Amino acid sequence: MADTLNLLDQALDLGHQEMKYLVAGEVEEAFQITEKRVLYTSQALQTKESVSLDAITGKLEKLKSLQGQLTSVAKKLHATLKEDLGQAKKDGVRCRGYLGVAKGTPLMKNRYIHKVG
């Protein structure tokens, strides 16, 4: 029983670390911790020990609420990134417009060709 509950406690701790990384915007570190958390959770659920249902249910409820919080933080991060990419695209279009003005437009493309006559 101690092994199963210990694995679930470790998964909870990793979930809190993952939350800190997501809030800081460090997605790659959060992803690595997510893989460990999934591994610990699956190992805890695969153990064949006799475990108190109340104890394991409490831990799983905590994991469920933590997962909901992680999902909401990840959605906020995704929205922020999408907004930043849209702004970068608008800035690129604006800069290309300035480039045309800065170069100027020549009156004639080739000064040796006269179109009249």
N, CA, C and O of each residue as an XYZ file, in Angstrom:
468
protein
N       0.819     -1.182      0.000
C       0.000      0.000      0.000
C       0.869      1.253      0.000
O       0.555      2.243     -0.660
N       1.941      1.193      0.736
C       2.796      2.369      0.838
C       3.403      2.715     -0.518
O       3.594      3.888     -0.837
N       3.708      1.682     -1.320
C       4.310      1.928     -2.619
C       3.333      2.663     -3.543
O       3.718      3.620     -4.214
N       2.091      2.225     -3.578
C       1.090      2.860     -4.436
C       0.852      4.302     -4.019
O       0.841      5.204     -4.856
N       0.663      4.514     -2.731
C       0.422      5.867     -2.241
C       1.657      6.750     -2.420
O       1.542      7.943     -2.699
N       2.835      6.154     -2.257
C       4.077      6.902     -2.466
C       4.205      7.349     -3.921
O       4.597      8.485     -4.189
N       3.877      6.460     -4.861
C       3.931      6.818     -6.279
C       2.931      7.932     -6.607
O       3.243      8.838     -7.381
N       1.740      7.868     -6.024
C       0.757      8.912     -6.263
C       1.196     10.243     -5.656
O       0.963     11.305     -6.234
N       1.837     10.177     -4.478
C       2.375     11.413     -3.879
C       3.458     12.026     -4.764
O       3.508     13.242     -4.946
N       4.325     11.170     -5.314
C       5.365     11.672     -6.216
C       4.746     12.285     -7.474
O       5.233     13.295     -7.983
N       3.672     11.668     -7.970
C       2.986     12.204     -9.146
C       2.380     13.573     -8.826
O       2.409     14.474     -9.665
N       1.836     13.731     -7.629
C       1.296     15.035     -7.225
C       2.398     16.093     -7.140
O       2.224     17.222     -7.599
N       3.524     15.717     -6.554
C       4.643     16.651     -6.455
C       5.135     17.070     -7.842
O       5.424     18.242     -8.082
N       5.226     16.098     -8.744
C       5.643     16.415    -10.110
C       4.621     17.315    -10.798
O       4.986     18.185    -11.589
N       3.347     17.105    -10.495
C       2.309     17.960    -11.067
C       2.459     19.406    -10.623
O       2.259     20.328    -11.414
N       2.810     19.605     -9.356
C       3.026     20.969     -8.860
C       4.263     21.607     -9.512
O       4.262     22.799     -9.819
N       5.311     20.810     -9.718
C       6.492     21.330    -10.418
C       6.141     21.691    -11.861
O       6.599     22.702    -12.392
N       5.327     20.854    -12.477
C       4.901     21.115    -13.850
C       4.118     22.426    -13.928
O       4.267     23.192    -14.880
N       3.286     22.672    -12.921
C       2.522     23.909    -12.879
C       3.462     25.119    -12.818
O       3.241     26.117    -13.503
N       4.503     25.022    -11.998
C       5.463     26.133    -11.894
C       6.141     26.400    -13.230
O       6.323     27.552    -13.624
N       6.515     25.325    -13.928
C       7.170     25.491    -15.221
C       6.219     26.096    -16.252
O       6.624     26.953    -17.038
N       4.961     25.658    -16.255
C       4.007     26.202    -17.210
C       3.736     27.677    -16.957
O       3.638     28.461    -17.901
N       3.615     28.058    -15.697
C       3.384     29.464    -15.376
C       4.575     30.306    -15.811
O       4.411     31.444    -16.250
N       5.780     29.741    -15.689
C       6.991     30.455    -16.108
C       7.164     30.443    -17.623
O       8.002     31.174    -18.152
N       6.378     29.619    -18.335
C       6.476     29.557    -19.786
C       7.528     28.589    -20.290
O       7.856     28.605    -21.476
N       8.059     27.754    -19.426
C       9.087     26.786    -19.808
C       8.406     25.467    -20.174
O       8.273     24.562    -19.351
N       7.984     25.391    -21.423
C       7.145     24.294    -21.880
C       7.924     22.982    -21.978
O       7.387     21.925    -21.650
N       9.166     23.034    -22.417
C       9.934     21.800    -22.603
C      10.199     21.106    -21.272
O      10.102     19.882    -21.181
N      10.529     21.870    -20.252
C      10.744     21.276    -18.925
C       9.443     20.697    -18.387
O       9.434     19.627    -17.779
N       8.345     21.411    -18.615
C       7.041     20.921    -18.164
C       6.689     19.618    -18.872
O       6.112     18.717    -18.262
N       7.030     19.512    -20.145
C       6.737     18.290    -20.892
C       7.515     17.101    -20.331
O       6.974     16.001    -20.212
N       8.780     17.322    -19.989
C       9.579     16.233    -19.417
C       8.991     15.765    -18.080
O       8.940     14.567    -17.800
N       8.555     16.712    -17.272
C       7.972     16.353    -15.980
C       6.634     15.646    -16.191
O       6.282     14.751    -15.423
N       5.893     16.034    -17.213
C       4.616     15.384    -17.506
C       4.823     13.907    -17.807
O       4.052     13.062    -17.352
N       5.855     13.600    -18.566
C       6.122     12.197    -18.887
C       6.409     11.389    -17.627
O       5.940     10.259    -17.493
N       7.177     11.964    -16.703
C       7.464     11.271    -15.443
C       6.197     11.092    -14.620
O       5.983     10.047    -14.007
N       5.353     12.133    -14.614
C       4.119     12.066    -13.825
C       3.190     10.990    -14.361
O       2.565     10.265    -13.587
N       3.095     10.882    -15.671
C       2.259      9.844    -16.286
C       2.810      8.461    -15.946
O       2.043      7.537    -15.673
N       4.122      8.315    -15.959
C       4.755      7.038    -15.637
C       4.455      6.629    -14.194
O       4.091      5.482    -13.933
N       4.608      7.570    -13.261
C       4.344      7.258    -11.856
C       2.873      6.918    -11.623
O       2.552      6.008    -10.859
N       1.998      7.643    -12.275
C       0.569      7.385    -12.106
C       0.193      6.008    -12.657
O      -0.556      5.267    -12.021
N       0.703      5.675    -13.816
C       0.377      4.361    -14.393
C       0.978      3.229    -13.572
O       0.358      2.176    -13.427
N       2.180      3.430    -13.034
C       2.769      2.405    -12.165
C       1.946      2.228    -10.897
O       1.768      1.105    -10.425
N       1.446      3.318    -10.346
C       0.648      3.228     -9.125
C      -0.655      2.479     -9.380
O      -1.114      1.721     -8.525
N      -1.246      2.686    -10.541
C      -2.511      2.024    -10.841
C      -2.327      0.568    -11.251
O      -3.282     -0.208    -11.207
N      -1.119      0.186    -11.649
C      -0.874     -1.185    -12.071
C      -0.413     -2.089    -10.940
O      -0.340     -3.305    -11.117
N      -0.102     -1.525     -9.789
C       0.343     -2.361     -8.681
C      -0.807     -3.221     -8.195
O      -1.964     -2.801     -8.221
N      -0.486     -4.411     -7.756
C      -1.498     -5.388     -7.350
C      -1.643     -5.464     -5.829
O      -2.123     -6.468     -5.302
N      -1.235     -4.423     -5.132
C      -1.331     -4.421     -3.681
C      -2.767     -4.147     -3.247
O      -3.565     -3.582     -3.995
N      -3.069     -4.556     -2.035
C      -4.371     -4.196     -1.481
C      -4.243     -2.782     -0.906
O      -3.437     -2.522     -0.013
N      -5.045     -1.903     -1.434
C      -4.942     -0.494     -1.080
C      -6.301     -0.030     -0.571
O      -7.344     -0.425     -1.092
N      -6.268      0.806      0.446
C      -7.495      1.397      0.967
C      -8.107      2.279     -0.121
O      -7.454      3.182     -0.643
N      -9.360      2.008     -0.451
C     -10.015      2.772     -1.513
C     -10.167      4.243     -1.147
O     -10.098      5.109     -2.020
N     -10.371      4.528      0.118
C     -10.509      5.929      0.534
C      -9.206      6.694      0.296
O      -9.219      7.826     -0.187
N      -8.080      6.060      0.642
C      -6.786      6.728      0.484
C      -6.469      6.957     -0.990
O      -6.059      8.050     -1.382
N      -6.659      5.936     -1.788
C      -6.321      6.067     -3.212
C      -7.309      6.994     -3.920
O      -6.921      7.715     -4.839
N      -8.575      6.986     -3.508
C      -9.560      7.873     -4.120
C      -9.235      9.332     -3.829
O      -9.376     10.190     -4.700
N      -8.802      9.611     -2.611
C      -8.415     10.977     -2.262
C      -7.256     11.468     -3.101
O      -7.262     12.601     -3.583
N      -6.259     10.613     -3.276
C      -5.089     10.995     -4.086
C      -5.484     11.203     -5.553
O      -5.021     12.138     -6.208
N      -6.345     10.317     -6.051
C      -6.757     10.445     -7.448
C      -7.615     11.689     -7.671
O      -7.545     12.304     -8.735
N      -8.422     12.065     -6.679
C      -9.201     13.301     -6.782
C      -8.281     14.521     -6.816
O      -8.527     15.473     -7.556
N      -7.221     14.484     -6.009
C      -6.255     15.582     -6.025
C      -5.562     15.664     -7.382
O      -5.359     16.753     -7.919
N      -5.199     14.501     -7.936
C      -4.579     14.478     -9.264
C      -5.533     15.004    -10.327
O      -5.122     15.704    -11.253
N      -6.811     14.662    -10.187
C      -7.808     15.122    -11.160
C      -7.947     16.647    -11.121
O      -8.000     17.294    -12.167
N      -8.006     17.213     -9.927
C      -8.143     18.672     -9.833
C      -6.866     19.371    -10.310
O      -6.927     20.429    -10.936
N      -5.714     18.771    -10.010
C      -4.448     19.336    -10.479
C      -4.381     19.300    -12.004
O      -3.890     20.240    -12.629
N      -4.872     18.220    -12.597
C      -4.882     18.118    -14.061
C      -5.768     19.205    -14.664
O      -5.423     19.778    -15.697
N      -6.896     19.491    -14.036
C      -7.758     20.567    -14.514
C      -7.062     21.913    -14.456
O      -7.190     22.722    -15.375
N      -6.325     22.160    -13.378
C      -5.579     23.415    -13.256
C      -4.482     23.501    -14.311
O      -4.275     24.550    -14.922
N      -3.780     22.381    -14.519
C      -2.721     22.358    -15.537
C      -3.295     22.633    -16.928
O      -2.690     23.345    -17.729
N      -4.452     22.069    -17.199
C      -5.082     22.272    -18.500
C      -5.460     23.730    -18.696
O      -5.258     24.281    -19.779
N      -6.005     24.362    -17.663
C      -6.384     25.769    -17.812
C      -5.165     26.663    -17.991
O      -5.209     27.612    -18.773
N      -4.084     26.378    -17.285
C      -2.859     27.166    -17.452
C      -2.295     26.961    -18.854
O      -1.830     27.912    -19.482
N      -2.334     25.724    -19.346
C      -1.819     25.439    -20.692
C      -2.668     26.139    -21.754
O      -2.132     26.615    -22.755
N      -3.979     26.206    -21.548
C      -4.839     26.903    -22.509
C      -4.541     28.399    -22.523
O      -4.536     29.023    -23.584
N      -4.296     28.969    -21.354
C      -3.949     30.388    -21.292
C      -2.625     30.641    -22.006
O      -2.481     31.625    -22.731
N      -1.660     29.748    -21.797
C      -0.362     29.879    -22.465
C      -0.519     29.765    -23.974
O       0.120     30.499    -24.728
N      -1.370     28.845    -24.415
C      -1.622     28.667    -25.838
C      -2.252     29.926    -26.433
O      -1.866     30.359    -27.519
N      -3.212     30.511    -25.731
C      -3.857     31.731    -26.222
C      -2.855     32.879    -26.308
O      -2.889     33.669    -27.252
N      -1.973     32.968    -25.330
C      -0.958     34.017    -25.336
C      -0.016     33.852    -26.527
O       0.319     34.825    -27.204
N       0.409     32.610    -26.776
C       1.298     32.357    -27.913
C       0.612     32.656    -29.240
O       1.229     33.198    -30.157
N      -0.655     32.304    -29.340
C      -1.405     32.568    -30.566
C      -1.521     34.067    -30.805
O      -1.382     34.538    -31.933
N      -1.773     34.805    -29.741
C      -1.860     36.261    -29.837
C      -0.519     36.861    -30.265
O      -0.478     37.761    -31.104
N       0.571     36.365    -29.689
C       1.901     36.861    -30.040
C       2.243     36.573    -31.497
O       2.835     37.411    -32.177
N       1.871     35.385    -31.977
C       2.135     35.057    -33.383
C       1.331     35.945    -34.321
O       1.834     36.366    -35.362
N       0.094     36.229    -33.962
C      -0.720     37.130    -34.773
C      -0.129     38.524    -34.817
O      -0.117     39.170    -35.866
N       0.360     38.986    -33.682
C       0.982     40.315    -33.632
C       2.269     40.341    -34.463
O       2.549     41.331    -35.140
N       3.047     39.265    -34.413
C       4.276     39.200    -35.213
C       3.958     39.219    -36.704
O       4.684     39.825    -37.492
N       2.879     38.560    -37.082
C       2.473     38.556    -38.487
C       2.073     39.965    -38.931
O       2.439     40.406    -40.020
N       1.327     40.662    -38.088
C       0.931     42.037    -38.414
C       2.155     42.941    -38.517
O       2.226     43.794    -39.402
N       3.107     42.760    -37.625
C       4.326     43.565    -37.670
C       5.120     43.299    -38.946
O       5.701     44.218    -39.523
N       5.145     42.044    -39.384
C       5.848     41.701    -40.619
C       5.225     42.369    -41.825
O       5.926     42.861    -42.710
N       3.897     42.383    -41.856
C       3.204     43.048    -42.967
C       3.505     44.543    -42.944
O       3.745     45.149    -43.988
N       3.492     45.130    -41.763
C       3.775     46.560    -41.642
C       5.199     46.874    -42.089
O       5.428     47.856    -42.795
N       6.152     46.046    -41.680
C       7.550     46.283    -42.059
C       7.754     46.141    -43.558
O       8.538     46.890    -44.141
N       7.069     45.201    -44.194
C       7.176     45.066    -45.647
C       6.618     46.315    -46.341
O       7.123     46.731    -47.383
N       5.590     46.896    -45.763
C       5.053     48.143    -46.323
C       6.047     49.271    -46.209
O       6.190     50.062    -47.142
N       6.736     49.365    -45.094
C       7.764     50.390    -44.916
C       8.930     50.167    -45.854
O       9.551     51.127    -46.309
N       9.236     48.915    -46.150
C      10.348     48.605    -47.038
C      10.104     49.181    -48.434
O      11.016     49.725    -49.056
N       8.877     49.056    -48.915
C       8.551     49.603    -50.234
C       8.681     51.113    -50.266
O       9.133     51.680    -51.260
N       8.290     51.760    -49.195
C       8.391     53.221    -49.130
C       9.851     53.651    -49.019
O      10.259     54.637    -49.632
N      10.621     52.924    -48.252
C      12.020     53.292    -48.035
C      12.840     53.156    -49.315
O      13.721     53.974    -49.578
N      12.561     52.146    -50.098
C      13.298     51.952    -51.347
C      12.883     52.977    -52.394
O      13.692     53.401    -53.221
N      11.652     53.357    -52.350
C      11.151     54.285    -53.359
C      10.804     53.541    -54.633
O      11.289     52.435    -54.871
N       9.980     54.142    -55.433
C       9.614     53.506    -56.692
C      10.223     54.304    -57.832
O      10.019     55.515    -57.912
N      10.960     53.654    -58.706
C      11.564     54.386    -59.826
C      10.490     54.799    -60.830
O       9.482     54.112    -60.996
N      10.717     55.911    -61.484
C       9.763     56.377    -62.479
C       9.780     55.476    -63.704
O       8.735     55.182    -64.284
N      10.985     55.038    -64.095
C      11.092     54.109    -65.213
C      11.922     52.916    -64.749
O      12.924     53.071    -64.051
N      11.495     51.757    -65.141
C      12.198     50.558    -64.717
C      13.568     50.456    -65.381
O      14.541     50.069    -64.733
N      13.651     50.789    -66.633
C      14.912     50.732    -67.352
C      15.083     52.063    -68.065
O      14.241     52.448    -68.877
N      16.129     52.743    -67.777
C      16.293     54.089    -68.345
C      16.698     54.069    -69.814
O      16.661     55.110    -70.469
N      17.080     52.924    -70.342
C      17.485     52.846    -71.741
C      16.327     52.518    -72.671
O      16.483     52.597    -73.889
N      15.205     52.164    -72.147
C      14.052     51.837    -72.988
C      13.081     53.000    -72.931
O      12.623     53.411    -71.865
N      12.788     53.508    -74.096
C      11.820     54.591    -74.180
C      10.570     54.031    -74.828
O      10.633     53.498    -75.936
N       9.448     54.144    -74.160
C       8.233     53.507    -74.642
C       7.533     54.302    -75.730
O       6.675     53.764    -76.430
N       7.877     55.546    -75.883
C       7.222     56.359    -76.906
C       8.067     56.288    -78.175
O       9.281     56.488    -78.127
N       7.433     56.007    -79.303
C       8.116     56.099    -80.566
C       8.662     54.895    -81.070
O       9.261     54.892    -82.145
